[in-house]
Amino acid sequence: MLKKLALIAFSFIISLSNAQEDAVFCKQINALNRRVQEFHFRPKPLNDGLSKAVFKLFLDRLDENKQFFKQSDLLLFQSDEFQLDDAIASNDCSFVEKYSATLQQRIEASKNYIATLKDETFDYSGKDTLYFKAEPNSGYFKDDLAFKKYWNKRIRYVILDHLVEQDSTFSYLEDNFKTLEAEAKPKIIENQLCLLDELLHKNGGMTVFAQESFLNAFANYQDPNSFFYNDSDKSQFEDSVSNHQLTFGIDTAKNKNGDIVIAYIAPGSAAFLNGNFEENDVIKSLTSPTQTLETFCVSNEDILAFTANEKNETLIFKIKKQNGAIQDIPLTKTELKVEQNSCTAFIIKEKSNFAYLNIPSFYTDFDSPDGNGLARDVANQLQILEKENVKGLIIDLRFNGGGSMKEAAELSGLFINKGPLAILKYGNGDMFTITDDFKGTLFNKPMVILIDNFSASASEFFAGVMQDYNRAIIVGSPSHGKASAQVILPLDDTDDIGFCKLTIEKFYRVTGKSHQSVGIVPDIILPSLYDGFKTNEIHSLFSLSNDAITPAFRYSSYRKLPLSELQSKSKIRVDRNESFKAIKNINKSMLTNYIDRDLSYALTLKNIYEDVQNYNTLWTNLYQKLDLATKKVAVKNTSPTKNKLSGNDLELNQSLIEDISTDIYIQEALAILSDAHKAKLR
């Protein structure tokens, strides 16, 4: 009787806990919908269209690679396809429970089955076939047999791939296969089990993972740049576009044994000044005032999220030293400069002195009333370059995903005299013109701006202004195609239930055109490894459409650039350049054999060996051709930078100089800039 009462009480507690979680989840959904309807540029109504689209996005987030759910699960879920909007409207959010419970059940089943494979003798004879498709059309598992066949085949593939990566000689692998496979098999299985455990613990557990997946599906249906953020997501995003952050100063990594280890300790950080932390220390657990995170079979991403959480300002690090000693070390975050969010100019010699400046992101200082970020740093570098008597400037925006639009506008103002920069359009149709109201410039010599497929948002804002004003020659690949701005809002003004990042406006060029979904098209296009990879925003679901407006003003650009002449000279150089030829060839091979691949072969050691070798050879040949064909240009520091360098900075600085001096895109940009200088553009 007592046992029965205990079970009833336990069931009641679980039921009460689920009800409380559902109530919070409902509050999050309704708050997110209210924020969307009030602030989003193009809010979509709560109807069957939303339900169908969010249902699909939700399933894709839960089981992206279709490696867990079965077709029978889809029959269970299918009733929600056109009912999610009704559930939200009626404040009934219990629907999410069956998704989290089913996913947990399927992951546990995968673990249980994989564990049984330890004692199974694997067949590598080629009876089974591996299929590689760019856009796999396979659905969810038909039944238990299909589920087991998938995991059995996957484990065998991972074992063979591991063996091939460990040794490049096929004859050795073939001759010693039985021994090597026996050694690798238990390690691979344990690693796979650990990866599945990581999934089970993701975001703090399946329930939270499913809820946040739904919230993100709801936001992503509005557009691909709108998201739900928990506390950690918000902190990590703000840190990525800030020049200062509160941090412990510890970078972590996962070692070969699956332990979370300290990979780097930032000089001057809290961990550095504490003195008890060392690189390669194993982190066993992290304890905040509210919870303890054990690090066994937890992903490094979850460790990062836990330490980045702004609520976890003080943690107790349980550390295992290299001598085996265990220490509990309390540590409190301190403010530290984000080194990767800074910019330093270099001098490049090409008969005359030119300057090179890489801008990693449009970072800002969230705590400063003036927002002293990127624009201020660039202004300081431009003042230095004025004394160095450079004849032109290369600004590198490759792989710059954007950041603060305020910084992009202020940066633009450093290079034009005065005038409109862009037009913002809000969801209600109202428009606002962003202007540079300050006369004069800090730099008036020729400029080249390097962009690529990954230059986005604020990068495109700046590049577009410079192109429209004929202020710079844009060189590289068409950019990402994101002409929208987002804002982070709390879901609720009183309750702490998370945040959302919403698209609230689109921005247009001073011409009235938009680069949304088309990107900034360079004046001079260079071959890229990523051509045709479909990474641009136009390939994202629910991306905003391209349109144009009629500006209510006129603007005065600088005199027209001699682009035809510069393009012709560049084309001759690029066509003759062996490095660019190699890039074109490998891009073609990557698209044909990997990105757009439609291939199948028998699961054997020989076939996997040949596949891996072909891939490695592709890259080896590229690097060899680049090494043979690439010439170095002379690169040096500016005088003020050289005088400041010391200690660890010297090694990093030398590495940067080496990278700049051998980068073929920078070399071609330099040649274009030299041609522009000779044409006396400024």
Number of C-alpha atoms within 10 A of each C-alpha: 6 7 8 9 10 11 12 12 12 12 12 12 12 12 12 12 12 15 14 12 18 21 16 14 23 21 19 23 24 16 20 26 22 15 20 25 15 13 19 25 24 18 20 15 14 15 14 15 14 19 23 17 17 25 21 13 20 23 19 14 16 19 13 11 13 15 16 23 24 19 13 13 17 12 10 12 17 12 10 16 17 18 18 23 20 15 16 19 15 10 16 15 21 17 15 18 17 15 22 19 13 18 22 18 15 18 19 17 15 19 20 12 15 18 16 10 16 16 9 9 8 14 13 16 10 14 9 14 12 16 13 15 14 13 10 11 7 9 12 19 20 12 12 10 9 13 20 16 12 14 18 17 18 12 18 21 18 16 23 25 16 15 21 21 14 10 11 13 11 16 10 10 21 12 10 11 16 10 10 15 17 13 12 15 22 16 14 17 21 16 16 18 20 18 17 18 18 21 20 21 19 18 20 14 14 21 24 17 19 24 24 22 19 23 22 22 25 25 26 23 22 25 22 19 20 24 25 27 23 18 18 21 20 22 19 19 14 19 21 19 24 26 23 21 23 19 24 23 21 21 16 22 19 16 13 8 8 18 21 24 23 20 16 16 19 18 13 14 19 22 23 17 13 13 8 12 21 18 15 18 22 26 22 19 19 22 18 17 11 7 10 13 16 14 21 15 20 23 22 19 13 18 20 16 19 22 23 24 17 18 14 18 17 19 22 17 20 20 23 18 17 12 7 10 8 15 16 15 15 15 15 15 20 16 14 18 16 18 10 13 20 19 17 16 23 24 21 27 16 15 7 12 17 25 25 24 19 20 23 21 29 28 30 27 19 18 11 9 7 10 17 16 23 29 22 17 14 21 16 15 19 20 12 17 23 12 10 15 12 17 21 24 29 27 21 23 27 22 19 22 21 25 25 23 20 18 23 25 21 18 20 24 26 22 20 25 18 18 21 20 27 25 24 19 19 18 16 11 9 9 16 11 18 16 16 19 11 12 11 13 13 16 17 17 17 22 31 24 26 25 29 26 26 22 28 29 29 25 30 29 25 23 29 27 25 24 20 17 20 18 26 27 25 26 25 23 25 25 30 29 27 32 27 25 21 21 13 17 18 19 25 18 9 7 11 12 17 19 22 26 22 27 27 21 23 20 25 25 23 25 20 15 17 26 26 25 21 18 25 28 22 21 18 21 17 22 16 17 16 19 18 15 14 13 15 20 24 19 11 15 13 15 19 23 12 15 12 13 14 10 17 10 10 10 14 12 16 16 11 10 16 12 13 11 12 19 16 11 14 20 14 10 14 16 11 11 15 16 21 23 17 20 19 18 14 19 20 17 16 21 17 12 16 15 17 16 16 14 12 11 14 16 21 19 23 17 15 19 20 13 15 15 14 13 14 13 12 15 13 12 13 18 15 13 17 20 12 11 15 18 13 14 19 15 22 20 18 19 14 10 15 12 9 9 14 10 7 9 11 13 11 12 17 13 12 13 18 16 14 22 20 18 16 21 18 22 19 18 28 24 17 22 26 22 17 25 18 10 14 10 19 14
